[in-house]
């Protein structure tokens, strides 16, 4: 049975990221705030999204689609399933998500990607907004510890290089500047949530956009970063909780975050079996390395009780809401 949550405050909450991590946060927080916005990375270039970027020259729709579905309050549940439906056959259709194609069509009809998102939001009856972090077409680039340069988000996300090599730094080519709508949302926020999500391919690409660091720093919002539950092979091998925070602060700056939220509920060995095959590990809370950090650390048991090792969105949302 779903837990009943109390709704709905007018506190402004902004979530920054991409992928399934942001989906989880939005799913929970939409039951608390009527003014919830998602600022989404525009660096994705894999799969259906990559093909549409190449063929139509549009901004990447994949993470936008996930955020729209997460924020949907439509009573027609088939709509969410429709937007997430992925074709498994058909010349030209195989591998494409219906929602991605829908956004591409709306962009062509309206002539503007942001307006396409707004129109899709009306159809899905979302409360809140989905905002591209930038309106510039850009790609993600990484430098590995051996000096090798990797171009493209999908090549970092699914490495063809040696995954044991650490990522030294990432940036965007060409350089991208912050979307004015994203800047406005961050400026007016009461709570700013960064993550969770793949560190180098979902979270930091947002922080690498010109103007983001300054905008976040100057925002009156309480700022919280949610540490991942699991590492990702090829990105965060061997990372503990403090490693995630240090890497975020490399791009965001020190002393900007107010809170770090860390899950301390360790999964049973059986649930870790699948992840061992992927060489992913549980992110340990290394308390001794947090002693010199200026921000408050929130330790919470917020692990999903079953299934994939993700945050429980009810517990996560309640924990975040308590901050405001």
KEKE-3310 file (N, C-alpha, C; in steps of 0.2 Angstrom, whole numbers, plus 5000, padded with zeros to 4 digits):
npx = (5004:5003:5011:5002:5005:5007:5001:5000:5014:5019:5032:5047:5055:5070:5077:5092:5100:5100:5094:5089:5091:5086:5073:5068:5069:5060:5048:5045:5045:5035:5024:5024:5027:5020:5027:5038:5053:5063:5080:5088:5102:5110:5118:5118:5120:5118:5110:5093:5091:5104:5103:5092:5097:5107:5101:5091:5096:5092:5090:5095:5082:5080:5082:5074:5062:5060:5060:5048:5038:5040:5035:5022:5004:4994:4978:4977:4986:4991:4997:5010:5016:5016:5024:5036:5038:5047:5052:5055:5057:5056:5060:5070:5063:5066:5073:5070:5063:5046:5042:5053:5053:5041:5043:5053:5045:5036:5045:5048:5035:5032:5044:5053:5062:5060:5047:5041:5043:5035:5022:5021:5021:5009:5000:5004:5000:5008:5014:5023:5039:5050:5066:5078:5096:5104:5102:5111:5119:5129:5143:5149:5165:5179:5194:5206:5215:5227:5229:5222:5209:5192:5178:5161:5146:5140:5151:5158:5150:5147:5161:5173:5186:5199:5191:5196:5204:5205:5194:5200:5196:5181:5173:5163:5160:5155:5158:5145:5131:5121:5104:5092:5080:5083:5092:5084:5075:5083:5088:5076:5073:5068:5073:5087:5091:5104:5108:5103:5114:5123:5139:5148:5142:5128:5127:5138:5139:5129:5134:5145:5141:5142:5140:5132:5138:5140:5127:5121:5128:5124:5111:5097:5093:5092:5105:5107:5116:5114:5121:5126:5120:5127:5143:5149:5156:5170:5167:5166:5174:5178:5175:5171:5159:5163:5172:5163:5158:5169:5172:5161:5162:5173:5169:5158:5163:5170:5161:5149:5138:5125:5120:5124:5117:5117:5115:5114:5110:5114:5113:5107:5118:5113:5106:5116:5123:5120:5126:5139:5143:5143:5153:5151:5150:5144:5142:5151:5149:5161:5165:5175:5182:5173:5175:5181:5173:5163:5149:5133:5130:5119:5113:5105:5093:5088:5086:5078:5067:5066:5071:5080:5095:5091:5087:5073:5059:5049:5054:5065:5060:5053:5064:5071:5061:5060:5070:5066)
npy = (4994:5011:5024:5038:5054:5071:5085:5102:5111:5128:5130:5133:5121:5115:5103:5096:5088:5072:5057:5042:5045:5058:5056:5048:5057:5067:5060:5058:5071:5078:5076:5084:5098:5110:5118:5113:5111:5104:5104:5100:5090:5093:5085:5072:5059:5047:5031:5032:5045:5051:5047:5055:5068:5069:5067:5077:5088:5092:5097:5086:5074:5063:5063:5073:5068:5058:5066:5073:5063:5059:5070:5070:5071:5065:5056:5046:5032:5026:5035:5039:5026:5026:5036:5031:5020:5009:5006:4989:4984:4986:4995:5009:5013:5004:5004:5017:5028:5031:5043:5051:5053:5059:5072:5076:5078:5088:5098:5101:5106:5117:5124:5126:5120:5122:5126:5115:5106:5112:5110:5096:5094:5099:5089:5078:5083:5089:5095:5109:5111:5107:5110:5113:5114:5121:5130:5128:5118:5105:5095:5082:5080:5071:5070:5057:5049:5045:5055:5053:5058:5058:5059:5063:5059:5046:5038:5040:5035:5022:5014:5012:5012:5008:5004:5005:5016:5032:5046:5062:5075:5084:5093:5104:5104:5113:5127:5130:5140:5145:5142:5155:5153:5142:5149:5158:5150:5144:5155:5159:5148:5139:5127:5118:5104:5093:5079:5062:5053:5047:5052:5059:5060:5063:5072:5082:5087:5097:5106:5111:5120:5136:5149:5142:5139:5151:5156:5146:5148:5161:5159:5160:5148:5133:5121:5105:5090:5074:5059:5046:5028:5017:5014:5017:5007:5012:5025:5030:5021:5013:5023:5032:5040:5053:5055:5057:5070:5078:5078:5084:5097:5101:5106:5114:5122:5126:5126:5130:5121:5116:5105:5088:5073:5056:5039:5027:5014:4998:4986:4969:4955:4947:4956:4963:4955:4955:4967:4965:4959:4969:4976:4986:4995:4996:5012:5017:5026:5036:5042:5049:5056:5067:5076:5088:5095:5109:5109:5102:5085:5073:5058:5045:5031:5027:5018:5009:4995:4984:4976:4985:4994:5008:5024:5026:5033:5039:5040:5047:5059:5064:5066:5076:5086:5090:5098:5111)
npz = (5000:4996:5004:5012:5008:5014:5006:5000:4998:4994:4994:4985:4976:4968:4958:4952:4939:4931:4922:4931:4944:4947:4943:4954:4965:4961:4960:4973:4979:4972:4979:4989:4986:4976:4968:4960:4952:4939:4934:4920:4913:4897:4890:4886:4874:4869:4863:4859:4861:4856:4842:4838:4841:4832:4819:4819:4825:4837:4855:4868:4872:4881:4896:4899:4896:4905:4917:4915:4915:4928:4935:4932:4935:4930:4929:4920:4919:4908:4900:4905:4904:4890:4886:4891:4883:4873:4857:4850:4838:4820:4806:4808:4819:4829:4845:4848:4860:4863:4869:4867:4853:4852:4859:4850:4838:4843:4845:4832:4827:4836:4835:4845:4858:4872:4872:4867:4877:4887:4881:4881:4894:4898:4892:4900:4912:4922:4937:4941:4933:4919:4915:4903:4907:4899:4883:4873:4860:4865:4869:4880:4887:4893:4902:4905:4918:4912:4903:4891:4880:4880:4871:4871:4879:4880:4878:4889:4898:4895:4894:4881:4883:4895:4909:4922:4923:4931:4930:4927:4924:4918:4904:4894:4877:4862:4874:4885:4890:4904:4904:4904:4911:4919:4928:4934:4941:4950:4957:4964:4972:4987:4991:4986:4977:4973:4963:4967:4955:4941:4943:4934:4922:4923:4934:4936:4923:4923:4932:4925:4916:4910:4922:4930:4943:4949:4950:4958:4970:4973:4976:4987:4992:5003:5001:4995:4993:4987:4990:4980:4981:4976:4968:4951:4939:4930:4931:4945:4953:4968:4976:4991:5002:5004:4994:4983:4987:4987:4974:4968:4974:4967:4955:4959:4970:4986:5002:4998:4997:5009:5015:5016:5011:5016:5013:5025:5026:5024:5011:5010:5007:4996:4988:4983:4974:4959:4957:4959:4948:4939:4943:4953:4968:4985:4992:5005:5020:5025:5039:5046:5036:5035:5044:5043:5035:5031:5030:5035:5039:5034:5040:5035:5034:5020:5010:4996:5000:4992:4976:4964:4969:4975:4981:4992:4987:4995:5008:5005:5000:5012:5021:5014:5014:5027:5029:5025)
capx = (5000:5007:5010:4999:5009:5004:5002:5005:5016:5021:5039:5050:5061:5073:5081:5097:5103:5098:5094:5085:5091:5081:5066:5066:5068:5054:5043:5043:5044:5029:5018:5025:5027:5016:5031:5044:5056:5069:5084:5091:5108:5109:5125:5116:5120:5117:5104:5088:5093:5109:5101:5088:5102:5111:5096:5086:5099:5088:5093:5093:5075:5079:5081:5068:5056:5060:5057:5041:5034:5040:5031:5015:4999:4988:4975:4978:4992:4994:5001:5017:5019:5017:5030:5042:5038:5053:5051:5060:5057:5054:5066:5070:5060:5070:5078:5068:5057:5040:5042:5058:5050:5035:5046:5056:5039:5033:5050:5047:5029:5033:5050:5057:5063:5057:5040:5039:5043:5029:5016:5021:5019:5002:4997:5005:4997:5013:5014:5030:5042:5056:5070:5085:5101:5107:5099:5116:5120:5135:5144:5153:5172:5183:5201:5207:5222:5233:5229:5218:5203:5186:5172:5154:5143:5139:5158:5160:5145:5148:5167:5177:5193:5200:5187:5200:5207:5201:5192:5203:5191:5177:5170:5158:5162:5158:5156:5138:5129:5115:5097:5089:5074:5086:5095:5078:5072:5088:5088:5070:5072:5069:5078:5090:5093:5108:5108:5108:5114:5129:5143:5152:5137:5122:5127:5143:5138:5125:5139:5150:5138:5144:5135:5129:5142:5139:5120:5119:5131:5121:5104:5095:5090:5096:5107:5109:5119:5112:5126:5124:5120:5132:5147:5148:5162:5172:5167:5167:5177:5181:5173:5167:5154:5167:5175:5158:5157:5175:5172:5156:5165:5178:5166:5154:5166:5169:5157:5142:5133:5123:5119:5126:5113:5120:5112:5119:5107:5117:5109:5109:5122:5109:5104:5122:5125:5119:5130:5146:5144:5144:5159:5148:5150:5140:5145:5152:5150:5168:5163:5182:5184:5169:5176:5183:5168:5159:5142:5130:5129:5112:5114:5098:5091:5083:5086:5072:5067:5067:5072:5086:5097:5090:5084:5066:5057:5045:5059:5070:5056:5052:5070:5072:5056:5061:5075:5062)
capy = (5000:5017:5029:5044:5060:5077:5090:5103:5118:5133:5131:5132:5116:5114:5097:5097:5081:5069:5050:5039:5048:5064:5053:5046:5063:5071:5056:5059:5078:5081:5075:5089:5104:5112:5122:5109:5111:5100:5107:5093:5090:5093:5082:5065:5058:5039:5028:5035:5053:5052:5047:5061:5074:5068:5067:5082:5093:5095:5096:5079:5073:5057:5064:5077:5063:5055:5071:5074:5057:5059:5075:5069:5070:5062:5050:5041:5030:5023:5040:5038:5020:5027:5041:5027:5014:5009:5001:4984:4982:4991:4999:5016:5014:5000:5007:5023:5029:5035:5050:5055:5054:5064:5078:5078:5081:5094:5103:5103:5109:5123:5128:5128:5114:5123:5126:5108:5103:5114:5107:5089:5094:5100:5083:5074:5086:5090:5101:5111:5113:5104:5116:5112:5118:5126:5129:5127:5111:5104:5088:5081:5078:5069:5068:5052:5050:5044:5060:5052:5062:5054:5063:5060:5056:5039:5035:5040:5031:5015:5015:5008:5013:5004:5007:5006:5023:5037:5052:5068:5081:5084:5099:5104:5107:5119:5129:5131:5145:5143:5144:5160:5150:5138:5154:5161:5145:5143:5161:5159:5142:5138:5121:5116:5097:5091:5072:5058:5051:5046:5058:5063:5060:5066:5078:5087:5091:5103:5111:5113:5125:5143:5153:5138:5139:5158:5156:5142:5151:5167:5158:5160:5142:5128:5117:5098:5085:5067:5055:5039:5022:5013:5017:5015:5005:5017:5032:5031:5015:5013:5030:5032:5046:5059:5056:5060:5077:5082:5079:5089:5103:5103:5110:5119:5126:5124:5130:5132:5116:5117:5098:5081:5067:5050:5033:5022:5007:4993:4981:4962:4952:4944:4961:4965:4950:4958:4973:4963:4957:4975:4979:4992:4993:5000:5018:5018:5032:5037:5048:5052:5061:5072:5080:5095:5099:5115:5108:5097:5078:5070:5051:5042:5025:5028:5013:5005:4989:4978:4978:4989:4998:5015:5028:5025:5040:5042:5042:5053:5065:5066:5069:5083:5091:5092:5104:5117)
capz = (5000:4996:5010:5010:5010:5015:5000:4995:5000:4989:4994:4978:4976:4962:4958:4947:4938:4925:4923:4935:4951:4947:4943:4960:4969:4958:4961:4980:4981:4969:4984:4995:4983:4969:4964:4959:4945:4937:4929:4917:4909:4890:4888:4884:4867:4868:4861:4855:4861:4852:4835:4837:4841:4825:4814:4819:4828:4843:4861:4870:4875:4885:4903:4899:4896:4912:4922:4913:4918:4936:4938:4930:4940:4926:4931:4915:4920:4902:4897:4907:4900:4883:4885:4892:4879:4869:4851:4850:4831:4815:4803:4809:4826:4834:4850:4850:4865:4860:4872:4864:4846:4853:4860:4843:4834:4846:4844:4825:4827:4839:4833:4851:4862:4878:4871:4866:4884:4890:4878:4883:4901:4898:4890:4905:4918:4927:4942:4941:4927:4917:4912:4901:4910:4894:4877:4868:4859:4867:4871:4886:4886:4899:4902:4910:4922:4908:4898:4885:4880:4878:4868:4870:4886:4880:4878:4896:4902:4893:4891:4877:4886:4901:4915:4928:4923:4934:4926:4930:4924:4912:4902:4888:4870:4864:4880:4885:4896:4908:4902:4909:4915:4925:4932:4937:4945:4955:4961:4968:4976:4994:4992:4979:4977:4968:4963:4965:4948:4938:4944:4928:4916:4925:4939:4935:4916:4924:4935:4920:4912:4912:4925:4935:4949:4952:4951:4964:4976:4975:4978:4995:4994:5006:4996:4998:4988:4989:4988:4977:4985:4973:4963:4944:4936:4924:4934:4952:4956:4974:4979:4997:5002:5004:4987:4979:4989:4985:4967:4967:4976:4962:4950:4962:4974:4993:5006:4995:5000:5016:5018:5012:5013:5014:5015:5029:5027:5020:5008:5011:5002:4991:4983:4980:4969:4953:4956:4959:4941:4935:4947:4957:4975:4990:4994:5012:5024:5029:5044:5048:5031:5034:5050:5041:5030:5034:5029:5039:5036:5036:5039:5035:5031:5014:5004:4994:5003:4988:4970:4962:4975:4974:4986:4993:4986:5000:5014:5003:5000:5019:5023:5011:5016:5034:5028:5024)
cpx = (5004:5005:5007:5003:5005:5005:4999:5007:5018:5028:5042:5056:5063:5078:5086:5100:5101:5097:5089:5085:5087:5074:5064:5065:5062:5048:5040:5041:5038:5023:5019:5024:5023:5021:5038:5047:5062:5073:5089:5097:5106:5115:5123:5117:5120:5110:5099:5089:5098:5107:5097:5092:5105:5107:5092:5090:5096:5092:5091:5087:5075:5078:5076:5062:5055:5057:5050:5036:5034:5036:5023:5010:4993:4985:4975:4985:4995:4998:5008:5020:5020:5023:5036:5043:5044:5052:5057:5061:5055:5060:5065:5067:5063:5075:5075:5063:5052:5040:5047:5056:5045:5038:5050:5051:5037:5038:5049:5041:5029:5038:5054:5056:5059:5050:5037:5039:5037:5023:5016:5019:5012:4998:4998:5002:5002:5012:5021:5033:5049:5060:5077:5090:5104:5103:5104:5117:5128:5136:5149:5160:5175:5190:5203:5214:5228:5234:5225:5211:5197:5180:5166:5152:5142:5146:5161:5156:5146:5155:5170:5184:5193:5196:5190:5203:5202:5199:5196:5199:5187:5175:5166:5161:5157:5155:5149:5136:5123:5109:5094:5084:5077:5089:5089:5075:5077:5088:5082:5069:5072:5073:5080:5093:5098:5109:5102:5109:5121:5133:5145:5147:5130:5122:5132:5142:5134:5130:5144:5148:5140:5138:5131:5132:5140:5131:5118:5122:5127:5113:5103:5093:5095:5098:5110:5111:5117:5118:5123:5124:5126:5137:5146:5155:5164:5171:5169:5170:5180:5179:5169:5163:5158:5170:5170:5158:5163:5175:5167:5159:5171:5175:5161:5157:5165:5165:5151:5137:5131:5123:5122:5121:5116:5116:5116:5115:5110:5113:5111:5113:5119:5108:5110:5125:5125:5125:5138:5148:5146:5150:5157:5148:5146:5144:5145:5152:5156:5168:5170:5184:5179:5170:5177:5179:5164:5151:5139:5129:5123:5113:5107:5097:5086:5084:5080:5072:5068:5069:5079:5088:5097:5087:5076:5063:5053:5049:5063:5066:5055:5058:5072:5067:5057:5066:5072:5056)
cpy = (5006:5021:5035:5050:5066:5082:5096:5110:5122:5134:5129:5127:5115:5108:5098:5090:5079:5061:5048:5042:5054:5061:5051:5052:5066:5067:5057:5066:5081:5080:5080:5096:5105:5116:5119:5109:5106:5103:5101:5094:5089:5089:5075:5064:5051:5037:5032:5043:5055:5052:5053:5068:5074:5070:5074:5089:5096:5094:5089:5078:5068:5059:5069:5073:5060:5059:5072:5069:5057:5064:5075:5067:5067:5056:5044:5038:5027:5029:5040:5032:5022:5031:5037:5021:5015:5004:4996:4981:4987:4995:5007:5018:5010:5004:5014:5023:5033:5042:5054:5057:5060:5071:5081:5081:5087:5100:5106:5107:5116:5127:5129:5122:5116:5123:5119:5104:5105:5111:5099:5089:5095:5093:5078:5077:5086:5096:5103:5112:5108:5109:5113:5116:5123:5125:5129:5120:5110:5097:5088:5078:5076:5068:5063:5053:5049:5050:5059:5056:5058:5059:5060:5057:5049:5035:5035:5035:5024:5015:5010:5008:5008:5007:5008:5013:5028:5043:5058:5074:5080:5092:5098:5107:5107:5122:5131:5136:5143:5146:5149:5158:5146:5143:5157:5156:5144:5149:5161:5153:5143:5132:5119:5109:5095:5083:5069:5056:5050:5053:5062:5063:5063:5072:5084:5091:5097:5108:5114:5118:5132:5147:5149:5139:5146:5158:5152:5145:5157:5165:5158:5153:5138:5123:5111:5094:5078:5063:5048:5033:5018:5017:5014:5014:5010:5024:5034:5025:5016:5020:5028:5039:5052:5060:5059:5068:5081:5083:5084:5096:5106:5108:5115:5124:5124:5128:5132:5127:5117:5110:5093:5076:5061:5044:5029:5015:5003:4988:4974:4960:4950:4950:4964:4961:4953:4963:4971:4961:4963:4979:4986:4990:4998:5006:5018:5025:5033:5043:5052:5057:5067:5077:5087:5099:5104:5113:5102:5091:5075:5063:5048:5035:5026:5024:5009:4998:4983:4981:4981:4993:5005:5018:5026:5032:5043:5044:5047:5059:5068:5069:5075:5088:5094:5097:5110:5117)
cpz = (5000:5002:5008:5013:5010:5009:5002:4997:4994:4989:4987:4979:4969:4962:4951:4946:4931:4927:4928:4942:4952:4947:4950:4965:4967:4960:4968:4981:4978:4974:4989:4992:4977:4965:4964:4952:4945:4932:4926:4912:4902:4887:4885:4876:4865:4866:4857:4855:4856:4844:4834:4837:4834:4819:4813:4822:4834:4850:4864:4874:4880:4893:4904:4900:4902:4917:4921:4916:4925:4939:4936:4935:4936:4929:4926:4915:4913:4898:4899:4904:4893:4882:4886:4887:4874:4863:4851:4843:4827:4813:4805:4816:4831:4839:4852:4856:4862:4863:4869:4857:4847:4854:4854:4839:4837:4845:4837:4824:4830:4837:4839:4855:4869:4878:4870:4873:4888:4888:4880:4891:4902:4897:4896:4912:4923:4931:4943:4934:4926:4913:4910:4904:4905:4887:4871:4867:4860:4869:4877:4884:4892:4897:4907:4913:4918:4903:4892:4886:4877:4877:4868:4877:4886:4880:4885:4900:4901:4890:4887:4879:4892:4907:4921:4929:4926:4929:4930:4930:4918:4911:4896:4882:4865:4871:4880:4891:4898:4905:4907:4913:4921:4930:4937:4943:4951:4960:4966:4972:4983:4996:4986:4981:4971:4968:4966:4958:4947:4939:4938:4922:4917:4929:4937:4928:4918:4927:4930:4915:4914:4916:4931:4942:4953:4954:4957:4970:4978:4977:4985:4997:4999:5001:4998:4992:4991:4986:4985:4982:4982:4968:4956:4941:4930:4926:4941:4956:4963:4978:4986:4997:5001:4997:4982:4980:4986:4978:4965:4968:4971:4957:4953:4966:4981:4997:5003:4997:5007:5019:5013:5015:5011:5017:5019:5030:5022:5017:5010:5005:4996:4985:4980:4974:4962:4951:4956:4951:4937:4938:4950:4964:4979:4992:5002:5015:5028:5033:5045:5043:5031:5040:5049:5036:5034:5034:5034:5036:5039:5035:5040:5032:5026:5008:5003:4997:4999:4981:4969:4968:4973:4980:4986:4992:4991:5006:5012:5003:5007:5022:5020:5013:5023:5034:5028:5028)
residu = (UNK:UNK:UNK:UNK:UNK:UNK:UNK:UNK:UNK:UNK:UNK:UNK:UNK:UNK:UNK:UNK:UNK:UNK:UNK:UNK:UNK:UNK:UNK:UNK:UNK:UNK:UNK:UNK:UNK:UNK:UNK:UNK:UNK:UNK:UNK:UNK:UNK:UNK:UNK:UNK:UNK:UNK:UNK:UNK:UNK:UNK:UNK:UNK:UNK:UNK:UNK:UNK:UNK:UNK:UNK:UNK:UNK:UNK:UNK:UNK:UNK:UNK:UNK:UNK:UNK:UNK:UNK:UNK:UNK:UNK:UNK:UNK:UNK:UNK:UNK:UNK:UNK:UNK:UNK:UNK:UNK:UNK:UNK:UNK:UNK:UNK:UNK:UNK:UNK:UNK:UNK:UNK:UNK:UNK:UNK:UNK:UNK:UNK:UNK:UNK:UNK:UNK:UNK:UNK:UNK:UNK:UNK:UNK:UNK:UNK:UNK:UNK:UNK:UNK:UNK:UNK:UNK:UNK:UNK:UNK:UNK:UNK:UNK:UNK:UNK:UNK:UNK:UNK:UNK:UNK:UNK:UNK:UNK:UNK:UNK:UNK:UNK:UNK:UNK:UNK:UNK:UNK:UNK:UNK:UNK:UNK:UNK:UNK:UNK:UNK:UNK:UNK:UNK:UNK:UNK:UNK:UNK:UNK:UNK:UNK:UNK:UNK:UNK:UNK:UNK:UNK:UNK:UNK:UNK:UNK:UNK:UNK:UNK:UNK:UNK:UNK:UNK:UNK:UNK:UNK:UNK:UNK:UNK:UNK:UNK:UNK:UNK:UNK:UNK:UNK:UNK:UNK:UNK:UNK:UNK:UNK:UNK:UNK:UNK:UNK:UNK:UNK:UNK:UNK:UNK:UNK:UNK:UNK:UNK:UNK:UNK:UNK:UNK:UNK:UNK:UNK:UNK:UNK:UNK:UNK:UNK:UNK:UNK:UNK:UNK:UNK:UNK:UNK:UNK:UNK:UNK:UNK:UNK:UNK:UNK:UNK:UNK:UNK:UNK:UNK:UNK:UNK:UNK:UNK:UNK:UNK:UNK:UNK:UNK:UNK:UNK:UNK:UNK:UNK:UNK:UNK:UNK:UNK:UNK:UNK:UNK:UNK:UNK:UNK:UNK:UNK:UNK:UNK:UNK:UNK:UNK:UNK:UNK:UNK:UNK:UNK:UNK:UNK:UNK:UNK:UNK:UNK:UNK:UNK:UNK:UNK:UNK:UNK:UNK:UNK:UNK:UNK:UNK:UNK:UNK:UNK:UNK:UNK:UNK:UNK:UNK:UNK:UNK:UNK:UNK:UNK:UNK:UNK:UNK:UNK:UNK:UNK:UNK:UNK:UNK:UNK:UNK:UNK:UNK:UNK:UNK:UNK:UNK:UNK)
# end
